[in-house]
């Protein structure tokens, strides 16, 4: 279940592709002009020691192993010679501040107090954390601000969440982009400040071997994406809302060349395919990719798998939603995890639905993503006691570990709490 309304989906697409186009230049950075070697870039660039975390913070888990309390859904299929990385991601990491529990939306000239607040990494960190918490060896190429927000995001991703940051770097003189999100009436409004840096496009020369990667079709495709595909990696793609309402199917077909999966929401899918229902849309999209997935909000998700020539529907998971931030990213993380693990399509959709559904019960974007401990708790407390859910999720009995997996860390109001003076 992607727990986003159409407006939220449009906002997500706007956030990932448009928010930095407000400025045409950014601060000077120190990335190399043309990095084409097989070695990843240095993980730190001209950062004063007093303003950065320990030097090992970005490479402590060089192969992207999740944190120690993880469960590995790929354990039974891993073999010598497999890629060290399960999913390779690139993108911008934001420092997110999220307010919930507003009695009314902010009005001009007024102040509104929120009953809850969470802070944490956002942007591409949403998917990176979600994938790592589901047991994937996750590697991220991202620029980090030379400030305390950048230090915090980097340490959270690397040390707490086990995301490999070998391909990431600090950028001299650049501050972290910040988003403030207010959640009201199950929708959200965001205010963002940041500056463009061209470092991001130059972080990856030769990518690591990876089972999968994710691309946003709204930005220029980098050569390394095709390198991963040529090595057998699966490309998962998303596009989002077309602000110009052109819905160019020809351009979409070209953009999806070489991609394995495409996962628009129902409105986007029907607009691109000029169809009147999600099922007709997913049939049309199946001509473009082996796995076409259309999310339908409260109606769940529908997919066409070309390999088996089957159409599968998975209903949404009923939850008490608190904050939809990042739910679409968590859905994709569940889909990627179950796909590279080799699960049947129906189980893939159900895990993706469940992961997204569990994430909206918490606030904090990336840190709202569930781990296997959360999934096990849901199955024990709720899923196994509801007849409909029991039938849909009976496969979890075979998937979940037979040992306790602790639940994961959640967002707190702010950062830098001191244990004592």
Order of alpha helices (4+ residues) and beta strands (2+ residues): alpha-beta-beta-beta-alpha-beta-beta-alpha-beta-beta-beta-beta-alpha-beta-alpha-beta-alpha-alpha-beta-beta-beta-alpha-alpha-alpha-alpha-alpha
